[in-house]
Every structure is written in C-alpha cells, then in structure tokens.
Amino acid sequence: MIPDDVWLPALTRRRGPLTVTGREVLTGGYASAGAERVDLSDGTSVVVKEAAAREVAALRAVAVVPALDEPVLLAAGTGWVVVPFHGGGPLTDDEPVPATVLTALANVHAHWRGRRPRTVPVADAAWWRELCLERTAPAVDALPEVADVAEALRAWADDPRALHAATATPRTLTHGDPHRGNVVGGRLIDWGNARVAPAGFDLAVLRAQGTDVSTGDPAEDGWSDLAMAVAYLGFAADHLGPARVRELADMAEGGRQAL
C-alpha cells in the first residue's frame, strides 16, 4: 500500500489540513492494483491505490474534461492515485448502466477525439497483431476444443480489413474496460486499461453486456466488436471455458464481417 506520507501532503494541498481516521483494504473493481479506502478527518473517504503510468496519465486526462459532474482525480504521483470513494457494489446483470456513466464516457470521448494524452498506449495495427498473436492465441491454444478459434486469431492478425480499421478509425481516450464490475455507486472506476482507441471500443463492451449503444458507424462498431471480443478471449480461455470462447469468437467474426 502507498504510505500516507507519500499521498496525504498532496491531498492536503488541495483540500486543507487532513488526518487519517480509518482504512480498509479494498477488493473488487477498485483492486486492479493494491487499493484501500481511507477515511479522513473531514468526514469523507477516498481510495488510495497503486497505479501504473498509463492509469495515472489517463486519470489526469479525464480530470481536464470540463463537462464531468464531479472530480475523478484528487491527487496523483509516480505509481499512485487518490480518487473519490463510491460506496456500494458493482452493477448486477439486471441493472441498467446509469446514465451518468454513459454521459461521462461520451464527454471524455468528445473532449479527446483526435488527440492522444501522453503515456496512454494506442490501439493501432501493431497493438492488434500483438493482441492476436502474443496475448490471445496462446491462451486459446490451451483449449483443444476450440483449436479453430486459435487458428482464426492468427489469421485475423493479418486480416487487411482489420489492419485498415486499426489505422483509419478515428481515436480518442477510452476507458478500455467499462464492464459492470467497474461501475460502482453509479460511477465508472478503474482506468487501468485506458487506451487511445475508437470510442466504439467502450461501447462494444457495454453492448456485449446488454446496453443498447452504438457509434452509428457500422464500420467502427464492427471493428470495435472484433477488437473487444478478441481482447476478452484470453480471459475467457483462462477462466470461463470453451463455450464462452466460442461466443466471443462468434462476436468477433460478426464484427469482422461488418468491416
């Protein structure tokens, strides 16, 4: 965990004198890295968490979006961030994604469209080939029942339509992982997978979990369905089994056909 003498002075400069009155190690969406809820003497609580450079950069980029209705970043430094604490659990399967989340994403996408925050990685053709060949196909190889999916992944890596989409589709700052587990207290948390990519990438994740959203551009939506399905295939192969791998592969192929 991040020592108090590292982050508390930075927060104090923003909010005035503060002391720590309690703390609790967090699990769930907040805990993509070591994280704890810290209670403060002014009656508020914050999350102090370890953060890679891309997450620090992404949160700093989100913090300058003028249309957001509340701060998303309270303090940051090398390897850590302090963000607001939102109580409650993640969204259940039958709960709709709150309008606040959809609006916040839309505002971030609009503000950063055509620009790249420094340090946030880019979803380009090189990223696509690495995703298919180095990150996803080896995981799927472990499941002989879906050997054809691994074969398809290796073909998709050099698919001309996918490579063109990876280069030509307009990009913005994306959250990268806006699934239901990262929606807590009506707010989107954990920007650790942020990427400069088409806005459709975020919408594809939401759409795959039942939210009726799209960019309105069939080619961008197709590329987004393909890329995000492949991005989740490795996790599915490791944790969810052949049936889920097959479902995601079908989603990916549907997206590819739309290009």
C-alpha positions in Angstrom: 0.0 0.0 0.0 1.0 3.6 -0.5 2.4 5.2 2.7 0.4 8.1 4.0 3.4 10.5 3.8 3.5 10.0 0.1 -0.1 10.9 -0.9 -1.6 12.8 2.1 0.5 16.0 1.6 -0.7 16.3 -2.0 -4.3 15.9 -1.0 -3.9 18.4 1.9 -2.6 21.0 -0.5 -5.9 20.6 -2.4 -8.3 20.3 0.5 -6.7 21.7 3.5 -5.4 20.0 6.7 -6.5 16.4 7.0 -5.7 13.4 9.1 -6.5 9.7 8.6 -9.2 8.3 10.8 -9.6 4.8 9.4 -8.8 2.5 6.5 -9.8 -0.7 4.8 -8.2 -2.8 2.1 -10.5 -3.0 -1.0 -11.4 -5.8 -3.3 -13.4 -5.9 -6.5 -13.2 -3.3 -9.2 -11.0 -0.9 -7.2 -8.4 -3.5 -6.7 -6.8 -3.9 -10.1 -3.8 -2.8 -8.1 -3.3 -2.6 -4.3 -6.0 -0.2 -3.1 -7.5 0.9 0.2 -10.4 3.0 1.3 -9.1 5.8 3.6 -11.4 7.7 5.9 -10.4 11.3 6.6 -11.0 13.8 9.4 -13.3 16.0 7.2 -15.8 13.1 7.1 -15.0 12.0 3.5 -13.5 8.8 2.2 -11.0 8.3 -0.7 -9.4 5.5 -2.5 -5.6 5.4 -2.4 -4.3 2.9 -4.9 -1.2 1.8 -6.8 -1.4 2.8 -10.4 0.7 2.2 -13.5 1.8 5.2 -15.6 -1.0 4.7 -18.1 -3.7 4.9 -15.4 -2.1 8.0 -13.9 -1.9 9.6 -17.3 -5.5 8.6 -18.2 -7.0 9.9 -15.0 -5.1 13.2 -15.4 -6.5 13.4 -18.9 -10.1 12.7 -17.7 -9.7 15.3 -15.0 -9.4 18.1 -17.6 -12.7 17.2 -19.3 -14.8 20.2 -18.4 -18.2 18.6 -18.7 -17.8 16.0 -15.9 -20.1 16.5 -12.9 -17.5 15.6 -10.3 -13.8 15.2 -9.8 -12.3 11.8 -10.9 -8.8 12.5 -9.6 -7.9 14.1 -6.3 -4.1 13.6 -6.3 -1.5 11.6 -8.2 2.1 10.8 -8.3 4.5 8.3 -9.6 2.9 4.9 -9.1 -0.2 6.1 -7.2 -3.5 8.0 -7.4 -6.1 9.2 -4.9 -9.7 9.1 -6.3 -13.1 9.5 -4.8 -14.6 6.5 -2.9 -18.0 5.4 -4.1 -19.9 3.1 -1.8 -22.0 0.1 -2.9 -21.4 -2.9 -5.0 -20.9 -3.3 -8.8 -23.9 -3.4 -11.2 -25.8 -6.7 -11.2 -26.7 -8.3 -14.5 -30.3 -7.0 -14.5 -29.4 -3.4 -13.6 -29.1 -0.8 -16.4 -25.9 1.1 -16.8 -26.6 4.5 -15.2 -27.0 7.5 -17.5 -24.2 9.2 -15.5 -21.7 6.6 -16.8 -22.9 6.8 -20.4 -22.7 10.6 -20.3 -19.3 10.7 -18.7 -17.9 8.4 -21.3 -19.5 10.4 -24.1 -17.9 13.6 -22.7 -14.5 12.0 -22.4 -14.7 10.6 -25.9 -15.8 14.0 -27.3 -13.1 16.0 -25.5 -10.2 13.8 -26.5 -11.3 12.9 -30.1 -8.4 13.1 -32.4 -5.8 13.7 -29.6 -3.6 11.4 -27.5 -2.8 12.0 -23.8 0.9 11.3 -23.3 1.8 7.9 -21.9 -1.6 6.3 -22.7 -1.0 3.5 -25.2 -2.6 3.4 -28.7 -4.7 0.7 -30.3 -3.0 0.6 -33.7 -2.1 -2.1 -36.1 0.9 -3.2 -34.1 -1.3 -3.5 -31.0 -3.8 -5.5 -32.9 -1.2 -8.0 -34.1 0.3 -8.4 -30.6 -3.2 -8.8 -29.2 -4.0 -11.7 -31.6 -0.6 -13.4 -31.8 1.0 -12.9 -28.4 -1.7 -12.3 -25.8 -4.8 -14.2 -27.0 -3.9 -17.1 -29.3 -1.5 -18.7 -26.8 -4.3 -18.7 -24.2 -6.8 -20.2 -26.6 -4.2 -22.9 -27.6 -4.7 -24.4 -24.1 -8.2 -25.4 -25.1 -8.1 -28.1 -27.8 -11.9 -28.0 -28.1 -11.6 -24.5 -29.8 -8.5 -25.1 -31.8 -10.2 -23.5 -34.8 -10.6 -20.2 -32.8 -6.8 -20.1 -32.2 -6.3 -20.7 -35.9 -8.8 -17.9 -36.7 -7.0 -15.5 -34.3 -3.7 -16.0 -36.2 -5.5 -15.3 -39.5 -7.2 -12.2 -38.1 -3.9 -10.7 -37.0 -3.1 -10.0 -40.7 -6.6 -9.5 -42.0 -6.4 -6.5 -44.3 -9.8 -5.1 -43.2 -8.8 -5.3 -39.5 -5.4 -3.7 -40.2 -7.0 -0.9 -42.2 -9.6 -0.3 -39.4 -6.8 -0.2 -36.8 -5.1 2.6 -38.8 -8.1 4.6 -40.2 -10.7 4.6 -37.5 -10.7 7.9 -35.5 -9.4 7.6 -31.9 -10.0 9.2 -28.6 -9.3 8.4 -24.9 -11.2 5.3 -23.9 -11.7 3.6 -20.6 -10.9 0.2 -22.1 -12.8 -2.0 -19.7 -16.3 -0.5 -18.8 -17.9 -3.8 -17.8 -20.4 -4.0 -15.0 -17.8 -4.8 -12.3 -16.2 -1.4 -12.9 -19.5 0.5 -12.3 -19.8 1.2 -8.6 -22.1 3.7 -6.9 -23.3 5.0 -10.3 -19.7 5.9 -11.3 -17.2 4.3 -13.6 -14.0 3.3 -11.8 -10.6 1.7 -12.6 -9.0 3.4 -15.6 -6.1 0.9 -15.6 -6.8 -0.4 -19.1 -7.3 3.0 -20.7 -6.2 3.2 -24.3 -6.3 5.7 -27.2 -8.7 3.9 -29.4 -12.0 4.3 -31.2 -14.9 5.4 -28.9 -16.7 2.3 -30.1 -14.3 0.1 -28.1 -16.0 1.3 -24.9 -19.5 1.0 -26.4 -18.8 -2.5 -27.6 -18.1 -3.7 -24.1 -21.3 -2.1 -22.9 -23.2 -3.5 -25.8 -21.9 -7.0 -25.1 -23.5 -6.8 -21.6 -26.9 -5.7 -22.8 -26.7 -1.9 -23.2 -28.2 -0.5 -26.4 -25.4 1.8 -27.6 -23.5 2.3 -30.8 -21.5 4.9 -32.6 -23.8 4.9 -35.6 -21.0 4.0 -37.9 -21.3 0.3 -38.9 -17.6 0.0 -39.7 -16.4 1.5 -36.4 -18.9 -0.7 -34.5 -17.7 -3.7 -36.4 -14.1 -3.0 -35.7 -14.9 -2.4 -32.1 -16.9 -5.7 -31.7 -14.0 -7.6 -33.3 -11.2 -5.9 -31.2 -13.0 -6.1 -27.9 -14.2 -9.7 -28.4 -10.6 -10.7 -29.1 -9.4 -8.6 -26.1 -11.6 -10.7 -23.8 -10.9 -14.0 -25.4 -7.8 -14.7 -23.4 -9.6 -14.1 -20.1 -12.4 -16.4 -21.3 -9.9 -19.1 -22.2 -8.3 -18.9 -18.8 -11.4 -18.7 -16.7 -14.7 -19.3 -18.5 -14.2 -22.3 -20.7 -14.8 -23.3 -24.4 -18.4 -22.3 -24.6 -17.7 -18.6 -23.7 -14.6 -18.6 -26.0 -16.9 -19.8 -28.8 -19.4 -17.0 -28.1 -16.7 -14.3 -28.2 -15.2 -15.7 -31.3 -18.7 -15.5 -33.0 -19.0 -11.9 -31.9 -15.5 -11.2 -33.3 -16.3 -12.8 -36.6 -19.6 -10.8 -36.8 -17.6 -7.6 -36.3 -15.0 -8.6 -38.9 -17.7 -9.3 -41.4 -19.1 -5.8 -40.8 -15.8 -4.1 -41.9 
